[in-house]
Amino acid sequence: MSRELDKLSINAIRVLSADAIEKSKSGHPGLPLGAATMAFTLWSKMNHNGKNPEWDNRDRFILSAGHGSMLEYSLLHLFGYGVTVEDIKNFRQVGSLTPGHPEYGHTKGVEITTGPLGQGICNAVGMAMAEAHLADKFNKIGYSIVDHYTYAIVGDGCLMEGISGEASSLAGTLGLGKLVVLYDSNNISIEGHTDIAFREDVAKRYEAYGWQVLKVSDGNDIDAIEAAIAAAKAETNKPSIIIVKNQIGFGCPAKQGKASAHGEPLGADNVTAMKENLGWKTEPAFYVPDEVYTNMNEHIEKGGATEVAWNELFKAYSAAYPELAAEYTKWMSGELDKEALLNNEELWSFDKEMATRESSGIMINRLAKLIPNFIGGSADLAPSNKTHMKTRGDFSAEDRSGSNLHFGVREHAMAAIVNGMYAHGGLKVFCATFFVFSDYMKGAMRLSALMNLPVAYVLTHDSIGVGEDGPTHQPIEQLAALRSMPNMTVFRPADSKETAAAWYYAVTNGKTPTSLVLTRQKLPLYDGDPTRALKGGYILKDSKKETPDVLLMASGSEVELIYKAADELAAKGIDARVISMPAFELFDAQDEAYKESVMPKAVRARVAVEALTSFGWHKYVGLDGAVVSLDTFGASGNADALFKQFGFTVENVVETAVKTINN
């Protein structure tokens, strides 16, 4: 591993990146060329093993500036992660292992999906929090089995995004000493020099956040970068940011230092000029000299040896602390005894009416006793969201053992942080806020769904039932927005039993995030098996006739309206079926026979009731049905008065049903 061979390997990153982007006729060459030295130096110092990308105690790496994905793919190729030259040649092609932005679960070695700027640094904060919590739980003197760093490469754009400021502030507050961010400071954005929109002193900002700030004036100075990484690792009480002055598009004479290097191929002539400038063979494309691979084999062997040493440590740990080692293995496997939860009567038991936020709080505390790696918190709303776990302490700079997380008023960063915590492995994670503020979180929630991360989102105060706080705090369109998101399961439970089902699904499904949309106001408790809510929609109260006269359907608090309306309709000689619809996605996933048994096609008189926008209900009520909904903003006032004002009354539901039948 000579310095000259390392420099040759760094230039291999530049060449592979430029050739791949040129071949695909799209991509972002500026960052891979400019940050190659910084990234290679970091990877050569990280503890990781390309032969086993899932090794528990690997250092985590996140390319927050995900548009520079060819930088990461080149590193994965050189460090032995199984990304081949052929994969690189297929950069940005359908079905390739080298998509336009790094994708979690798709390419081995990619720790998290990035691309929307600012998300990655927040994910890194989450991973560092997870490491700190797990280390506190499992490490013993002489046995530091959880002992790794989280590294992120960010660009100017990441640090312009507000979400990065939210997460960085929290990271400083928490003193996450094993979080190291390398800032590719090249002063160029798509529109030109960053002076047009970004003149702040980033170093002073991060000092104010409570970070250690280190500077490297020359992004091609390997020794200086190594020294900065060592200094960052030596500071155990603060996260560190290393501000590295790089030149975008470095090595390409016509492009380096220019905005045009950012997001378009260099052009064939410029690629040739770059290779000549770097002293590289101009043909064939994707050429890497053998001595680079020989050099990289030494780095790869070093990574493998590091894992072997850890495996020996864990073997000794298992002998010294067998029960703890078994628990660690279980946590990291993600295993959960679904049957034990399903058959636990106490978990599902409720005996009185209450707000679903209250029953959710009870469920969180019950699950905390059953799932030791259950962790989560709220954006400064735990007393309102009912998310505090009474038997657990608070996670803080002073105490890493706590399971109650305090995110402060930082909804967007909170959601991105819990994505990082879940992707790290070893923890079951949730977060919470008021439902209306899910708008602030949507970017990160979308990434939860895209990555199949089963994060639980607790979203309380779900409608005009919020009352006096008024329309700024009353959700209208938010429910339809979440329901429209692919791979997001949305529960709006009608009672405590459905809330229990929602939580059971959230912690056991393993493949989708779950949004639990919960009331502030009390709701009834209905008779029946609570697990039926796992079908997404079911008959809560059936008609006397085999074919009902009308189908009444609702979710959440409005189920009470249709339940009572059915009795009023019966007095008029109209036989109604009452259907609770807590989760559209789960109902839609049932087989046709089940869906027909609940909503017979022959019954075209249908009424849906929900105190939010009607958007989404028409697929159930059809052209002949009606939706009692709220397609305007709400108002400030007593919740009961508002429900009446906006037509959410038994009388209006009955009148709408009669009208639908007559039509």
Phi, psi and omega in degrees: 000072180278157180296322180294320178291327175296320178296323177295320179294324177296317178292333174298322176300315182297316183292313179300319181295312182296317180295318181296316181292322178294318180295321182279347182062023174197156179137187188231092183281338188303311183292312179302322179288317184286324187259008185302315181296313180301312184291316180297316180299317177299309183297329179288342179257347180287154169269108180199160183223106181300336179284343177218080183298343183265004180309126187305315190264022175293150166293143178265138178235131179233125172269089182297324175278070192296342178297336178275037189302330180296336173299312182291318180296323178295319177296316179299322178295309185291327183268013167082028181275002177095001173280117186268169174299324178297320175299318180294323177296335180263022179309129177068016178264155183301128175081000183282164176277003182234066181291172185304322175233151182299136183236121178297136178081358182250315181243123181300133181101343176277116187279337186197150175283128177229168183155301171297115191297143180094336182296318188297320179295326177291318175302321180296320175301316179298318179295321178293323175296318180298315180300316181297318181292315181293322179298318179297323182288317193251336185288143174231162180304125181086354182225074177272079184281337172251101188204078181217163181256157172245125181243144176222141170256123180240158176244183179303319182298319179301320184277347170284325182296135181299329183300325181293325177294318177304308185290322181294322176299316179293320180299320177293318178300320182276352178061049184281083186293346180256023173252124180232122179249129174255120186261113176284086186269094182245000174062021180234134172236180184303321186274355179139208180294143183294346178301338181291341184212359191210088184245004185292163175271098184298322180301314180293324178298315182286331172298320179294328177289344182098023178264156165280131181248124178238150184230139173235117187281339181233109183293354176254010179268096183300316182299318181293322179293317177301316181296321180293318178297318179297319179294323178296318181290333181286337179274105187267349185254357180222146167292159181236142170241129178254111181271109184252122180278103180252165176244115181303137178069025184305136177102341179258103189306321184280347188241335189299136180081007184243150179298332181293347177281345190292299196231033177210154178305152181291332188099142186304314181296322180289327175296316178298315179298322178298314181298318178297320180296326180272359182072036186250149173298132183280338177223148357280169174297150178067020179288131173227123182295151183301326183295336175294314181294324176298316177298316183292330178300326177294318176297318181295317179296323178298318178296319179296320180294325178297319178292319179302317179297319179294320179299322177293320177298316181293326177298315178293321177300318181296326178287323182280324183226069187299320182292318180293321179295320179294321179293319178301314181299320180293315179302312185290337179284340184079007183295146176212135181278091183298318182297320179298320178291319182296325184264007180274100186299323181296324180299322187265358191273126172222149186227009180204165179287147177192164174295147181290339173293327177292314180292328174297318177299320176296316179298318179301317180288327175292317180294327179300330179280338185258336182239098186295336180261026177278126186212145179173181180182193191231161175275066178066028182229021184306319179297329179274321179283344181063047184253359183288130177267114190292332184266004182242151176275186180259135174285129183205178176298330183271338185217106181275353186280340185294150179253352175271116182264138177245106185271349188068186182277075186217065189300314185295311178299322180306311182295320179290324179297315181291332172301315179295321179297315181292316182295332177301321182101149174098351185227150171254121197238143172220162172214169190208151171195185172288146184303321183299332181275004171299338175302321179293336188261353195304320181301316180284325177296321178299321179289327172304313182293317180298324183268000183060038179268116184281058174285144176258128178252116179265114188235100187260172181062069202267003185195196174296352173299347173301324173080240194296337179296340171083187191295337177295336184246006181256112181295143174230295185271352187296324182293315177298323180297315179291321178296333181281349184280124178301140174066019172251123176265125185245118175255128168237089189287148181269344179200185183292327180293317177294328176295319176299317178297320179298316179292320177302314179297317184300319185269350184245341190290328172072005186222343179224147169291155181234129174258121177258108186260114198233152185272157169273325186270158180294145175232156179294170172245122185264152177286154174123170182289121183294335184288348178297336178296341179290350173279349179088328177203141184201164178280113179276319176216122188268161175286161177283325179278152179299321176249110183292160176284329183207147174256125174252126182226147181197170171233163172056223187296336184281351174299325178300322179296313183288331177296314179287325180296326179299322178293319178296319179294323179299323178295339178263005179083015179254125186263109185252147170256133180258122183241123173268133184237071183291333185214101180307315187298320181287323177295316181297336181277351180287161179288163185298325181297317179295314181298323177293326180292332180271314182236082182299134180299334182292340181264105183261351174276107186220140178227125174253143182228124177202132185277043175216190182299151180285348186304123179109337183279340187293338177292341178262324184272338178072185184291334184265353184270183181221153177235122172269110190212186180231099182255023170231174173286162182277209182204166178271132179161179177301134185301316181298321179293323180292318178301319179293316182300322184266011172088016179265074180228157177300319182300317181290323177296316179298313181299318180293321179295315180299315180298319180295318179296315182294329180285000000 
